[in-house]
């Protein structure tokens, strides 16, 4: 079966169960947590709101062997809209056949149609092979770290700091000092 050429096509709701194992494989290989329900919810959101992003799959009949997820963002630095390559994965047995390149190329019409000026992605610093491949495609390393947290964690930490800051201000004002 691996002598067949996979078709690159848009993800559909019928692909959901077949795509989850590939997403899990990517997340676990990167050391990231995998939550099937959260993943299903995110994929359904993309299906229901194509203005947020798009998913393409590489498939041989009903067997999905790769996928790419692109989502839209806006950046002052980029001069407007950009496409974030959120995830790109090809099953190991199918690598080296141009599928990753074809999956990336499938996003370009979507990015152009949505007025994107740039394409961004994240790749692990330890993944030398992927970094080198992306650099050959024209991606450049930045001198910044891509950081993330959940909305809940940020809200909680900001509230904690506000409380700590208010307590410090009260202490400082009673001592005649301040921050």
C-alpha positions, -999 to 999 in steps of 0.1 A, spaced: 0 0 0 29 24 6 36 25 -32 4 46 -36 6 84 -36 -15 100 -9 -40 126 -19 -38 160 -1 -73 172 7 -92 193 32 -100 176 66 -136 167 71 -156 157 102 -155 121 89 -117 121 93 -118 130 130 -112 95 145 -86 86 119 -67 119 126 -65 117 164 -38 90 165 -15 111 143 -20 141 165 -13 120 196 18 107 180 31 142 173 22 155 208 38 126 226 69 126 204 74 163 214 67 155 251 35 175 250 3 164 267 -25 150 245 -61 155 255 -84 138 229 -115 158 239 -97 191 237 -83 181 204 -117 171 190 -131 204 202 -104 224 185 -108 205 152 -146 210 153 -140 247 159 -118 248 128 -145 230 108 -172 253 120 -151 285 116 -129 283 86 -120 319 92 -99 307 121 -78 282 102 -77 251 81 -66 215 83 -54 194 53 -47 157 54 -26 133 33 -48 103 28 -46 69 10 -83 60 7 -95 63 43 -60 60 59 -46 93 69 -8 94 68 -1 130 75 -17 164 83 -11 201 86 -29 227 106 -27 264 98 -44 291 118 -47 328 112 -31 355 134 -24 392 132 10 408 140 21 444 139 57 431 133 45 410 103 26 440 89 -8 423 92 -22 389 90 0 358 92 -5 321 89 7 300 118 18 265 109 4 250 141 11 214 134 27 193 107 31 156 109 37 127 86 38 91 98 74 78 98 67 51 72 56 78 48 84 103 53 109 112 26 83 112 -1 75 149 -3 43 148 18 54 174 43 62 198 14 29 190 -3 10 196 30 26 229 35 19 239 -1 -17 231 4 -20 260 29 -7 286 5 -40 293 -13 -58 296 20 -31 321 33 -33 342 2 -71 342 2 -70 356 38 -44 383 31 -15 368 50 18 385 46 39 360 65 41 324 76 53 315 111 58 282 129 74 268 160 99 240 161 117 224 190 153 237 194 164 201 198 148 191 164 178 199 142 165 179 112 132 198 111 149 232 118 173 227 89 144 217 66 124 248 75 154 270 71 159 255 36 123 266 29 132 302 39 121 303 75 145 323 97 152 318 134 143 347 157 161 358 188 129 354 208 113 326 226 77 316 218 60 313 252 25 302 261 2 296 291 -35 290 295 -59 319 299 -68 305 333 -32 304 346 -25 339 334 -56 353 350 -48 335 383 -11 347 383 -21 383 375 -46 383 403 -20 368 427 5 395 417 -21 422 421 -29 409 457 8 407 465 14 441 450 -14 457 471 0 440 503 35 453 495 21 488 489 4 488 523 36 476 540 56 501 521 33 530 529 33 521 566 71 521 566 73 554 547 86 537 515 71 523 484 78 505 452 
